[in-house]
Amino acid sequence: METTYKEIFEKNLFPLITNDYILLDLPYFTNVGDVLIWQSTLDLLKDIKYKCIYSSSIETYQKQSLPQEYIIILMGGGNWGDLWIRHHNFRRQILNDYPNNPIIQLPQSVFFKNPTYLQEDINLFSKHKGGITICLRDENSYNFISKTYNNVKTLLLPDLVLTFNINKYTIRQKGKGILFNKRCDIEAITYTNHNIPLEAIVKDWPTIEKLPLAIKIYNKLIPCIKKIDSYLKTNAYHFITDYLYKKKFKNIIIQSGISFVNKYEIIYSTRLHVAILATLLGKKVYAIDNSYGKIKGVYNLWMKNIGNVKML
């Protein structure tokens, strides 16, 4: 019988989580793909016997006093390196804050453009005393980290959204029309020669093109909350932000992404997680690579045998 994506995690990741843990770098922003990773991570970790004693985003993070045997788990995604440097600088901060704790980095893709920053990174990670496991979701990233970094263990694991339980959230719809999901950020490339139909509707994630109203209102309130915190010496910003993203905004973003993809029949996607979500929803999917090969790497290793998705 074919091994499921979840079983791959159970076999390779679960034995590494040998104590209670904290989960860091939660995506308090509106990229649906990252939020799908977050939910998939929560669902996966429910099946281990140890518990999460603290979790936060970069914005709400506060250093914890932890026993050395407690584990630091860092969110997966596509931001290991200096392309999305805020996230990687946060990882460096975590190395400094917990020099003796085991660290597990959930599946990432890797890209560096600055050799000086890369060498600094290699030096910092090699000095960590608690033990580091870096999970990678494509062979290029796995080979690069395995050959370049010292004193770390590496694992090759699927993108976490491949374990996402779509049946908990929606009923699959056939949908109508064609979507060309076109990312418009620093990972975008010039899309030519992909035979995308002229009638395709061109859109990015809806929550990126337009903030959900609830998040838009809260963003306007943040300066006032921080000002009150400063005046009264309270910690309302961290508490309110954590609560809203964990209990309200996360689900709003996920549902928005699912509804967006579900209404189309055919999807051309330049975003990995639009392609994965569309695949889970049973759409006819054509994946188009990003600027450094991230999507092709995940597709070749984990998705090429799925019948309704092809790499262009």
Summary of the structure (lengths in Angstrom):
residues: 312
radius of gyration: 19.7
end to end distance: 29.4
largest distance: 61.4
contacts: 969
relative contact order: 0.15
helix: 44%
strand: 18%
